[in-house]
Amino acid sequence: MKYLHIGPNSRIYIDCIKFIKESFDEKEHKFLYPKEKGKSLIENIFFIIKFTIYGLKAQKIFIHGLFNKKMIIFLYIFRNFLKKSYWIIWGGDLYSYNDRKGNSYFYNIEDYVKGNMKGYITHIKGDYELAKDFFFTEGKFYYSFFYPSNLYKKINLKRIEKNELWIQIGNSADPSNNHLEILEKLSKFKNMDIKLFCILSYGGNEEYNKKVIDKGIEIFNDKFHPILDFMKFDEYMKFLSSLDIAIFAHNRQQGFGNITSLLSMKKSVYIKETVTTYKTLKDMGIQIKSFDKFIDLEIFDNNILENNRKIIEKNFSEKKLKEQLKTIFES
């Protein structure tokens, strides 16, 4: 074993494990899950023992999303592990810095751990720059989109004949989607032939969902369609392929897999210019609509959409991902 991976029990991490096992020598990789809330003390101790044993053996330790407080404290106590640890930045684990309130000794621990990694892995260069600003890190930046969820999606589905513009707003029920802000901005188009699909199937809470649904129905009546049931992957891809426009109002990097999937399918995507994703996509040559300068509901012409698709296909191919991971593992 050369490489130890630590990540949450989530689909993104599990799909990544499968991809690595299929693409590289499985014997060189070990995958662990930190214990979540509610686990017994014995289970947590057992995990720490396993982490310590495999961590000592590993040449590199890859931390997939650094959210877990117990993990952060563990790395602070056993800080020698940081010398060979690589933080794969997910977004919320970085931007949680902006949600800090008051003074906390834990923040000092978190600053030390997140600031002293050997390497930082992300496909968003701006997120690495923020990590340097927040935690004064000097660790090396490695570019990689790392997860199969970001791969180019080749979807060949028949175009649905419809008279309205089909628009997705947000990608989850998490309040960070700022659904109400989107609804207010779209309110001037309420008399147009549009159909709004609001994703509220995971994250968030019932109170927030009710507020969004009530506002959506108040403004758009039967043109507003909340999606409350979780879709399987193939079903969700089919749904995305039926859209014309997707609008995201996140204030931080989020929903990148959704965005790349939509661009793969030649959809017009709106995001805020202040989000690090905006610059990343622009630097690739992709044309994105600005949520901040929202004047009219517009769809890019087919030439632009096709060029966007080609750029996504080139930059987010399986071949590219394997090359990126190989460089990270072997450098």
Salt bridges, closest charged atoms under 4 A:
ASP15 OD2 - ARG11 NE 3.28
GLU26 OE2 - LYS21 NZ 3.95
GLU28 OE2 - LYS2 NZ 3.48
GLU110 OE1 - ARG100 NH2 2.79
GLU110 OE2 - LYS114 NZ 2.82
ASP111 OD1 - ARG100 NH2 2.80
GLU129 OE2 - LYS125 NZ 3.90
GLU129 OE1 - LYS132 NZ 3.49
GLU181 OE1 - LYS272 NZ 3.16
GLU184 OE2 - LYS215 NZ 3.79
ASP214 OD2 - LYS210 NZ 2.78
GLU218 OE1 - LYS215 NZ 3.80
ASP244 OD2 - LYS162 NZ 3.60
GLU273 OE2 - LYS293 NZ 3.42
ASP283 OD2 - LYS279 NZ 2.77
GLU298 OE1 - LYS289 NZ 3.02
GLU306 OE1 - LYS266 NZ 3.34
GLU306 OE2 - ARG309 NH2 2.77
GLU313 OE1 - ARG309 NH1 2.99
GLU318 OE2 - LYS322 NZ 3.24
GLU330 OE1 - LYS326 NZ 3.02
